[in-house]
Amino acid sequence: MTGSSDEYDVFGDGTVVLKAAPGHSPGHQVLVVNLPKTGRVMIAGDLYHYPQERTLKRPPPDTEFNVAQSAASRVMVEEYLRKTKTVIWIEHDFVHNATLKKSPQYYD
């Protein structure tokens, strides 16, 4: 475990951390990787589907298992991102996804 009970440090060195972010589904998680050159990146899973959801500050009621949990997870994640200076990647964001490196390129 890392700093709190909602995290699991996969290798015990802070390079790969799973964080609980329930709401979209009961066991939903986000993944944080700390890369030597790129830095800290959170892969959001289905926490957010579009960047606009971050500014609207409300989860879509028709796609969430538990809207209240999802809203609480989003507040927790936003605080974590701010506090740790972690960048978030929203996989459903077509515009951002188009700018990301694709195999055989990689982030280090």
DSSP file (Angstrom, degrees, kcal/mol; ACC not computed):
  #  RESIDUE AA STRUCTURE BP1 BP2  ACC     N-H-->O    O-->H-N    N-H-->O    O-->H-N    TCO  KAPPA ALPHA  PHI   PSI    X-CA   Y-CA   Z-CA
    1    1 A M              0   0    0      0, 0.0     7,-0.2     0, 0.0     4,-0.1   0.000 360.0 360.0 360.0 152.8    0.0    0.0    0.0
    2    2 A T        -     0   0    0      2,-0.5     5,-0.1     5,-0.3     7,-0.0   0.049 360.0 -39.9-100.7-143.6    1.0    3.6   -0.5
    3    3 A G  S    S+     0   0    0     -2,-0.1     2,-0.3     3,-0.1     5,-0.0   0.655 119.6  24.0 -63.4 -21.8   -0.1    6.7    1.5
    4    4 A S  S >  S-     0   0    0      1,-0.0     3,-1.4     0, 0.0    -2,-0.5  -0.925  79.1-107.6-143.7 168.0   -3.8    5.8    1.9
    5    5 A S  T 3  S+     0   0    0     -2,-0.3    -2,-0.0     1,-0.3    -1,-0.0   0.590 111.4  66.2 -73.7  -9.7   -6.1    2.8    2.0
    6    6 A D  T 3  S+     0   0    0     14,-0.1    14,-3.2    13,-0.1     2,-0.3   0.293  95.6  72.6 -92.4  11.7   -7.6    3.7   -1.4
    7    7 A E  E <   -A   19   0A   0     -3,-1.4     2,-0.4    12,-0.2    -5,-0.3  -0.911  57.0-163.1-126.5 151.1   -4.3    3.0   -3.2
    8    8 A Y  E     -A   18   0A   0     10,-2.4    10,-2.7    -2,-0.3     2,-1.0  -0.953  14.2-149.2-132.5 116.2   -2.3   -0.1   -4.1
    9    9 A D  E     -A   17   0A   0     -2,-0.4     3,-0.2     8,-0.2     8,-0.2  -0.746  12.2-159.0 -85.0 103.7    1.4    0.4   -5.0
   10   10 A V  S    S+     0   0    0      6,-2.0    -1,-0.2    -2,-1.0     7,-0.1   0.869  86.4  20.8 -57.3 -46.4    1.9   -2.4   -7.5
   11   11 A F  S    S-     0   0    0      5,-0.5    -1,-0.2    -3,-0.1     6,-0.1   0.435 103.4-117.5-105.7  -1.3    5.7   -2.7   -7.2
   12   12 A G  S    S+     0   0    0      4,-0.3    -2,-0.1    -3,-0.2     5,-0.1   0.589  97.0  86.7  78.2  10.4    6.2   -1.0   -3.9
   13   13 A D  S    S-     0   0    0      3,-0.1    -1,-0.0   -11,-0.0    -3,-0.0   0.317 100.9-108.9-124.7   7.4    8.2    1.9   -5.4
   14   14 A G  S    S+     0   0    0      2,-0.2     3,-0.2     1,-0.0   -12,-0.0   0.492  88.6 111.9  81.2   3.1    5.5    4.4   -6.5
   15   15 A T  S    S+     0   0    0      1,-0.3    19,-2.5    18,-0.1     2,-0.4   0.809  85.1  24.5 -80.1 -28.5    6.0    3.8  -10.2
   16   16 A V  E    S+ B   0  33A   0     17,-0.2    -6,-2.0     2,-0.0    -5,-0.5  -0.951  73.8 174.0-139.7 116.0    2.6    2.1  -10.7
   17   17 A V  E     -AB   9  32A   0     15,-3.0    15,-3.0    -2,-0.4     2,-0.5  -0.983  20.3-151.3-129.1 129.3   -0.3    2.8   -8.4
   18   18 A L  E     -AB   8  31A   0    -10,-2.7   -10,-2.4    -2,-0.4     2,-0.4  -0.844  17.4-164.1 -93.3 132.3   -3.9    1.7   -8.6
   19   19 A K  E     -AB   7  30A   0     11,-2.6    11,-2.3    -2,-0.5   -12,-0.2  -0.970  21.6-119.0-120.5 132.2   -6.3    4.2   -6.9
   20   20 A A  E     + B   0  29A   0    -14,-3.2     9,-0.3    -2,-0.4     8,-0.1  -0.469  37.8 164.4 -64.8 134.4   -9.9    3.3   -6.0
   21   21 A A    >   -     0   0    0      7,-2.8     3,-0.6    -2,-0.2     4,-0.2  -0.375  16.5-179.0-147.9  60.1  -12.4    5.5   -7.9
   22   22 A P  T 3   +     0   0    0      0, 0.0    51,-0.4     0, 0.0     5,-0.1  -0.159  45.2  76.3 -66.8 158.6  -15.7    3.8   -7.5
   23   23 A G  T 3  S+     0   0    0      2,-1.8    43,-2.7    46,-0.1    42,-1.0  -0.369  84.0  62.0 139.9 -56.3  -18.9    5.1   -9.0
   24   24 A H  S <  S-     0   0    0     -3,-0.6    41,-0.8     1,-0.3    43,-0.1   0.930 132.5  -5.7 -61.7 -42.5  -18.8    4.3  -12.7
   25   25 A S  S >  S-     0   0    0     -4,-0.2    -2,-1.8    39,-0.1     3,-1.6  -0.939  85.8-101.3-141.8 161.6  -18.7    0.7  -11.6
   26   26 A P  T 3  S+     0   0    0      0, 0.0    -2,-0.1     0, 0.0    -1,-0.0   0.862 120.5  29.4 -56.5 -39.4  -18.4   -0.7   -8.0
   27   27 A G  T 3  S+     0   0    0     -5,-0.1    -6,-0.0    -6,-0.1     0, 0.0   0.099  84.7 153.7-108.3  23.5  -14.7   -1.5   -8.3
   28   28 A H    <   -     0   0    0     -3,-1.6    -7,-2.8    -8,-0.1     2,-0.3  -0.204  18.2-179.3 -57.7 141.1  -13.6    1.2  -10.7
   29   29 A Q  E     -B   20   0A   0     -9,-0.3     2,-0.3    -8,-0.1    17,-0.3  -0.921  21.2-142.0-135.5 160.3  -10.0    2.2  -10.5
   30   30 A V  E     -B   19   0A   0    -11,-2.3   -11,-2.6    -2,-0.3     2,-0.5  -0.878  19.8-132.9-116.9 157.9   -7.6    4.6  -12.1
   31   31 A L  E     -BC  18  43A   0     12,-2.1    12,-3.5    -2,-0.3     2,-0.5  -0.945  14.3-165.5-116.7 129.5   -4.0    3.9  -12.8
   32   32 A V  E     -BC  17  42A   0    -15,-3.0   -15,-3.0    -2,-0.5     2,-0.4  -0.962   6.8-173.6-114.4 125.6   -1.1    6.3  -12.0
   33   33 A V  E     -BC  16  41A   0      8,-2.8     8,-2.7    -2,-0.5     2,-0.7  -0.950  14.2-152.9-117.3 140.7    2.3    5.7  -13.6
   34   34 A N  E     - C   0  40A   0    -19,-2.5     6,-0.2    -2,-0.4    -2,-0.0  -0.898  19.0-168.7-114.1 100.7    5.4    7.6  -12.7
   35   35 A L  E  >  - C   0  39A   0      4,-2.5     4,-1.8    -2,-0.7    73,-0.1  -0.688  26.9-124.8 -95.2 142.5    7.7    7.6  -15.7
   36   36 A P  T  4 S+     0   0    0      0, 0.0    -1,-0.1     0, 0.0     4,-0.1   0.861 105.4  16.8 -54.2 -43.1   11.3    8.8  -15.5
   37   37 A K  T  4 S+     0   0    0     71,-1.8    -2,-0.0     2,-0.1    70,-0.0   0.821 130.0  45.4-100.2 -38.4   11.1   11.4  -18.3
   38   38 A T  T  4 S-     0   0    0      1,-0.2     2,-0.2     3,-0.0    -1,-0.0   0.843  95.2-150.2 -76.1 -34.8    7.4   11.9  -18.8
   39   39 A G  E  <  -C   35   0A   0     -4,-1.8    -4,-2.5    69,-0.1     2,-0.4  -0.623  46.6  -8.3  95.6-158.1    6.5   12.2  -15.1
   40   40 A R  E     +C   34   0A   0     45,-0.3    47,-2.2    -6,-0.2     2,-0.4  -0.626  62.7 177.1 -84.6 128.4    3.3   11.3  -13.4
   41   41 A V  E     -Cd  33  87A   0     -8,-2.7    -8,-2.8    -2,-0.4     2,-0.5  -0.998  17.2-152.6-131.5 131.9    0.3   10.3  -15.6
   42   42 A M  E     -Cd  32  88A   0     45,-3.5    47,-3.2    -2,-0.4     2,-0.7  -0.919   7.0-151.4-103.1 126.3   -3.1    9.1  -14.5
   43   43 A I  E     -Cd  31  89A   0    -12,-3.5   -12,-2.1    -2,-0.5    47,-0.2  -0.884  13.1-157.7 -95.4 114.7   -5.0    6.9  -16.9
   44   44 A A    >   -     0   0    0     45,-2.4     3,-2.1    -2,-0.7     2,-0.1   0.586   7.3-166.9 -78.8 -13.7   -8.6    7.7  -16.1
   45   45 A G  T 3  S-     0   0    0     44,-0.3    47,-0.3     1,-0.2    46,-0.3  -0.449  72.6 -28.1  60.0-131.4  -10.4    4.6  -17.3
   46   46 A D  T 3  S+     0   0    0    -17,-0.3    -1,-0.2     1,-0.2     3,-0.1   0.133 108.6 107.1-103.7  19.2  -14.1    5.5  -17.3
   47   47 A L  S <  S+     0   0    0     -3,-2.1     2,-0.4     1,-0.2    -1,-0.2   0.932  96.4  14.3 -59.4 -44.5  -13.9    8.1  -14.5
   48   48 A Y        -     0   0    0     -3,-0.3    44,-0.4    -4,-0.1    -1,-0.2  -0.968  59.1-171.7-126.8 146.0  -14.3   10.7  -17.2
   49   49 A H  S    S+     0   0    0      1,-0.4    -1,-0.1    -2,-0.4    -2,-0.1   0.686  79.2  17.1-103.9 -28.4  -15.5   10.2  -20.8
   50   50 A Y  S >  S-     0   0    0     43,-0.1     3,-1.6     1,-0.1     4,-0.4  -0.986  75.4-118.4-143.1 149.5  -14.8   13.8  -22.0
   51   51 A P  T >> S+     0   0    0      0, 0.0     3,-1.6     0, 0.0     4,-0.8   0.813 109.3  68.5 -58.6 -30.5  -12.7   16.6  -20.7
   52   52 A Q  H 3> S+     0   0    0      1,-0.3     4,-2.3     2,-0.2     3,-0.4   0.784  86.3  68.5 -61.3 -26.4  -15.8   18.8  -20.4
   53   53 A E  H <>>S+     0   0    0     -3,-1.6     4,-1.3     1,-0.2     5,-0.7   0.790  93.4  58.8 -63.8 -26.2  -17.0   16.6  -17.6
   54   54 A R  H <45S+     0   0    0     -3,-1.6    -1,-0.2    -4,-0.4    -2,-0.2   0.883 111.1  39.3 -69.9 -37.6  -14.1   17.9  -15.4
   55   55 A T  H  <5S+     0   0    0     -4,-0.8    -2,-0.2    -3,-0.4    -1,-0.2   0.810 113.3  54.0 -83.2 -29.9  -15.4   21.5  -15.7
   56   56 A L  H  <5S-     0   0    0     -4,-2.3    -2,-0.2     2,-0.1    -1,-0.2   0.784  92.8-150.6 -72.1 -26.3  -19.1   20.6  -15.4
   57   57 A K  T  <5 +     0   0    0     -4,-1.3    -3,-0.1    -5,-0.2    -4,-0.1   0.854  59.3 100.2  57.7  39.4  -18.3   18.8  -12.2
   58   58 A R      < -     0   0    0     -5,-0.7    -1,-0.1    16,-0.0    -2,-0.1  -0.933  67.3-130.6-151.9 131.5  -21.1   16.3  -12.6
   59   59 A P        -     0   0    0      0, 0.0    12,-0.1     0, 0.0   -11,-0.1  -0.438  38.1 -96.9 -76.1 153.2  -21.1   12.7  -13.8
   60   60 A P    >>  -     0   0    0      0, 0.0     3,-1.2     0, 0.0     4,-0.6  -0.572  30.1-147.0 -70.5 124.8  -23.5   11.6  -16.4
   61   61 A P  T 34 S+     0   0    0      0, 0.0     3,-0.2     0, 0.0     6,-0.1   0.726  90.7  58.3 -68.2 -21.4  -26.5   10.0  -14.6
   62   62 A D  T 34 S+     0   0    0      1,-0.2     3,-0.0     5,-0.0     0, 0.0   0.550 109.7  40.0 -88.9  -6.5  -27.2    7.4  -17.3
   63   63 A T  T <4 S+     0   0    0     -3,-1.2     2,-0.4     4,-0.0    -1,-0.2   0.411  94.4  93.2-119.0   0.7  -23.8    5.7  -17.4
   64   64 A E     <  -     0   0    0     -4,-0.6     3,-0.3    -3,-0.2   -40,-0.2  -0.790  58.9-151.6-104.4 138.0  -22.8    5.6  -13.7
   65   65 A F  S    S+     0   0    0    -42,-1.0     2,-0.3   -41,-0.8   -41,-0.2   0.904  98.9  10.4 -64.6 -42.8  -23.4    2.7  -11.4
   66   66 A N     >  -     0   0    0    -43,-2.7     4,-2.6     1,-0.1    -1,-0.3  -0.869  67.5-166.5-143.2 103.8  -23.6    5.1   -8.4
   67   67 A V  H  > S+     0   0    0     -2,-0.3     4,-2.5    -3,-0.3     5,-0.2   0.880  90.1  51.1 -61.0 -42.0  -23.7    8.8   -9.3
   68   68 A A  H  > S+     0   0    0      2,-0.2     4,-2.2     1,-0.2    -1,-0.2   0.915 112.2  46.6 -64.4 -42.8  -22.9   10.0   -5.8
   69   69 A Q  H  > S+     0   0    0      2,-0.2     4,-2.7     1,-0.2    -2,-0.2   0.913 111.9  51.4 -64.3 -42.1  -19.8    7.7   -5.5
   70   70 A S  H  X S+     0   0    0     -4,-2.6     4,-2.2   -47,-0.3    -2,-0.2   0.917 109.6  49.4 -61.2 -43.6  -18.7    8.8   -9.0
   71   71 A A  H  X S+     0   0    0     -4,-2.5     4,-1.9     1,-0.2    -1,-0.2   0.915 112.2  48.3 -62.1 -42.9  -19.0   12.5   -8.0
   72   72 A A  H  X S+     0   0    0     -4,-2.2     4,-2.3     1,-0.2    -2,-0.2   0.890 110.3  51.7 -65.4 -39.4  -17.0   11.8   -4.8
   73   73 A S  H  X S+     0   0    0     -4,-2.7     4,-2.8   -51,-0.4    -1,-0.2   0.889 108.1  52.1 -63.7 -38.9  -14.3    9.9   -6.7
   74   74 A R  H  X S+     0   0    0     -4,-2.2     4,-2.5     2,-0.2    -1,-0.2   0.896 108.8  49.4 -65.6 -40.0  -14.0   12.8   -9.1
   75   75 A V  H  X S+     0   0    0     -4,-1.9     4,-2.0     2,-0.2    -2,-0.2   0.939 113.2  47.5 -62.3 -45.9  -13.5   15.3   -6.3
   76   76 A M  H  X S+     0   0    0     -4,-2.3     4,-2.3     1,-0.2    -2,-0.2   0.913 113.2  47.9 -60.9 -44.6  -10.8   12.9   -4.7
   77   77 A V  H  X S+     0   0    0     -4,-2.8     4,-3.0     2,-0.2     5,-0.2   0.914 109.3  52.2 -66.2 -43.0   -9.0   12.5   -8.1
   78   78 A E  H  X S+     0   0    0     -4,-2.5     4,-2.2     1,-0.2    -1,-0.2   0.902 111.4  47.7 -61.1 -40.4   -9.0   16.2   -8.9
   79   79 A E  H  X S+     0   0    0     -4,-2.0     4,-2.9     2,-0.2    -1,-0.2   0.915 112.2  49.7 -64.6 -43.4   -7.4   16.9   -5.5
   80   80 A Y  H  X S+     0   0    0     -4,-2.3     4,-2.6     2,-0.2     6,-0.3   0.924 110.5  49.9 -60.5 -46.3   -4.9   14.2   -6.0
   81   81 A L  H  X>S+     0   0    0     -4,-3.0     5,-1.5     1,-0.2     4,-1.0   0.919 114.7  44.4 -59.3 -44.9   -4.0   15.5   -9.5
   82   82 A R  H  <5S+     0   0    0     -4,-2.2     3,-0.4    -5,-0.2    -2,-0.2   0.943 116.0  45.8 -65.0 -48.7   -3.5   19.0   -8.1
   83   83 A K  H  <5S+     0   0    0     -4,-2.9    -2,-0.2     1,-0.2    -1,-0.2   0.853 122.8  34.2 -65.9 -37.0   -1.6   17.9   -5.0
   84   84 A T  H  <5S-     0   0    0     -4,-2.6    -1,-0.2    -5,-0.2    -2,-0.2   0.434 101.8-124.7-101.2  -0.4    0.8   15.6   -6.9
   85   85 A K  T  <5 +     0   0    0     -4,-1.0     2,-0.4    -3,-0.4   -45,-0.3   0.914  52.4 164.3  55.1  45.0    1.0   17.5  -10.2
   86   86 A T      < -     0   0    0     -5,-1.5     2,-0.3    -6,-0.3   -45,-0.2  -0.755  34.6-133.3 -94.6 139.5   -0.2   14.5  -12.1
   87   87 A V  E     -d   41   0A   0    -47,-2.2   -45,-3.5    -2,-0.4     2,-0.4  -0.714  19.5-139.9 -88.4 141.4   -1.4   14.8  -15.7
   88   88 A I  E     -d   42   0A   0     -2,-0.3     2,-0.5   -47,-0.2   -45,-0.2  -0.880   8.2-158.0-106.5 136.1   -4.6   13.0  -16.5
   89   89 A W  E     -d   43   0A   0    -47,-3.2   -45,-2.4    -2,-0.4     2,-0.8  -0.962   4.2-159.2-109.9 120.8   -5.3   11.1  -19.8
   90   90 A I    >   -     0   0    0     -2,-0.5     3,-1.9   -47,-0.2     7,-0.2  -0.879   4.1-159.5-101.0 106.7   -8.9   10.6  -20.6
   91   91 A E  T 3  S+     0   0    0     -2,-0.8    -1,-0.2   -46,-0.3   -42,-0.1   0.782  87.9  56.9 -61.7 -29.9   -9.0    7.7  -23.0
   92   92 A H  T 3  S+     0   0    0    -44,-0.4     2,-1.2   -47,-0.3    -1,-0.3   0.589  79.1 103.8 -77.8  -8.8  -12.4    8.6  -24.5
   93   93 A D    <>  -     0   0    0     -3,-1.9     4,-3.1     1,-0.2     5,-0.2  -0.617  54.7-169.4 -77.8  97.6  -11.1   12.1  -25.5
   94   94 A F  H  > S+     0   0    0     -2,-1.2     4,-1.8     1,-0.2    -1,-0.2   0.869  82.0  51.6 -57.7 -41.7  -10.7   11.6  -29.2
   95   95 A V  H  > S+     0   0    0      2,-0.2     4,-0.6     1,-0.2    -1,-0.2   0.944 116.0  39.1 -64.7 -48.8   -8.8   14.9  -29.7
   96   96 A H  H >> S+     0   0    0      1,-0.2     3,-1.4     2,-0.2     4,-0.6   0.913 112.7  56.6 -67.5 -41.9   -6.2   14.2  -26.9
   97   97 A N  H >< S+     0   0    0     -4,-3.1     3,-1.1     1,-0.3    -1,-0.2   0.859  99.9  59.9 -58.9 -35.5   -5.9   10.5  -27.8
   98   98 A A  H 3< S+     0   0    0     -4,-1.8    -1,-0.3     1,-0.2    -2,-0.2   0.749 103.2  52.6 -65.2 -22.8   -4.9   11.5  -31.4
   99   99 A T  H << S+     0   0    0     -3,-1.4    -1,-0.2    -4,-0.6    -2,-0.2   0.590  89.8  99.9 -88.6 -10.8   -1.9   13.4  -30.0
  100  100 A L  S << S-     0   0    0     -3,-1.1     2,-0.1    -4,-0.6    -3,-0.0  -0.431  83.0-100.5 -79.0 150.3   -0.6   10.5  -27.9
  101  101 A K        -     0   0    0     -2,-0.1     2,-0.3     3,-0.0    -1,-0.1  -0.388  37.4-155.2 -64.9 143.2    2.2    8.3  -29.1
  102  102 A K    >   -     0   0    0      4,-0.1     3,-2.2    -2,-0.1    -1,-0.0  -0.894  36.5 -46.1-119.6 152.3    1.2    4.9  -30.6
  103  103 A S  T 3  S+     0   0    0      1,-0.4     3,-0.1    -2,-0.3    -1,-0.0  -0.272 124.2  33.6 -53.9 135.9    3.2    1.7  -30.8
  104  104 A P  T 3  S+     0   0    0      0, 0.0    -1,-0.4     0, 0.0    -3,-0.0  -0.983 115.1  71.0 -88.7   1.6    6.0    1.3  -31.6
  105  105 A Q    <   -     0   0    0     -3,-2.2     2,-0.3     1,-0.0     0, 0.0  -0.332  68.7-178.6 -69.3 163.2    6.6    4.7  -30.0
  106  106 A Y        -     0   0    0     -3,-0.1     2,-0.4    -2,-0.0    -4,-0.1  -0.981  28.5-111.2-157.6 165.8    6.4    4.9  -26.2
  107  107 A Y              0   0    0     -2,-0.3     0, 0.0     1,-0.1     0, 0.0  -0.842 360.0 360.0-101.5 140.0    6.6    7.1  -23.2
  108  108 A D              0   0    0     -2,-0.4   -71,-1.8   -73,-0.1    -1,-0.1   0.359 360.0 360.0-132.4 360.0    9.5    6.8  -20.8
